[in-house]
Amino acid sequence: MNPPEALELPAARRGQQGPSATVDTGTATGGGAQPATGPQWSPSLGMVSITVTSSKSVPKGAMGVASVRGVGLFSTEAHIASFCVTPASYPLQFWFHVDAEGIPRPSPFTTPAVSVTLAFTPENGRTPTATQAVADPRPAYAGPGAPLVTNFGETLWTGSSGGGILGVAAAMADPDTGTTVRYDDQIGCRLEPCA
């Protein structure tokens, strides 16, 4: 999925530190009030979004993104690799955004409920051997462009004695707009042998 024209991907995708979402308004805004001619917050701009990435992605920097504008799957870009360690660990980071840097969401608002379910199926396996489900009914808002702060953190880990497929189901339900964003993926996980 290509990002919306006015909306950039989180900073981590652009090679910068931190998972903030930004919008290029073409004008300098010192934070705070939005210029009358610049973009205004709207869920239709894709600002209510889920980003999925991994510190062990191959290639590095790959991510998946879901918003009302569509879904781009992590699995079409990359896999997760654990090198020379048993049991293997396969981390995923989840960032839930409700606005963008430079385009804050109008207050007051209710933060969306978020959830993630992971189901790891080993190679040649038929049923998941490890399932993890987490949810936060009201994560904390950390400011424009920053991901919501969930009670389960940003990173979830799955461990296994080998490779397999990591099923991912993430959701964010925004009660104020009636918008629900879902991210569903099947991500390849590989245990790379020692050299």
Residue, then its C-alpha position, 0 to 999 in steps of 0.5 A: m500500500n502506498p501511503p496517502e499523498a498528504l500523510e507520511l509513514p511513521a518516522a521509523r519507516r523514514g529512517q528516523q528514530g521514533p514512531s511518530a506520524t507526520v503530515d507535510t502541510g507545506t507550512a511551518t506550524g509551531g505546534g498547537a493551532q492548525p493553519a486554516t489552509g492546511p490539512q484538518w484532522s479527519p479519519s478519512l485521511g488515514m490518521v487512525s492507523i495501525t503500524v506493524t514492524s519488527s526489529k528482526s525484519v529481513p530486510k530491515g525497516a519493513m512494516g505493515v500499515a492499516s488505515v481506512r485507506g487500505v492495508g499494506l502487509f508486512s508479509t509482502e515485504a519481509h519476514i522475521a529472522s532469528f539468528c543462531v539462537t534456540p529457542a528463536s524469538y520473533p518480536l513485533q512492534f505495534w503502533f496505534h495512531v489517532d492523528a499526525e504530527g502537525i495535525p492533532r486530533p481535536s479534543p476532547f475525544t475518547t481513545p480507541a480500544v486496541s487489541v492484538t492476537l498472535a498465533f504461531t504455527p510451526e513449520n509443518g504444523r497444522t495448529p498454532t502452538a502458541t497464542q497470545a492475546v492482549a487488549d487495552p480498552r483505553p490506551a493513553y494519548a501521548g500527543p500529536g503523531a505519537p502512538l497510543v501508550t497501551n497497557f501491553g507496551e509496543t513489543l510482543w514476542t513469540g518464541s519457538s524452537g524453529g521457524g513457522i508462520l506468525g498469524v497477526a490480528a490487530a484492531m483499533a475501534d474508535p468510538d467517536t468516529g465509528t471507525t474500526v481499523r483491522y490489520d490481519d497478516q501471516i508473517g513468515c518466521r525463520l530460524e537462521p542457522c549459525a554460520 
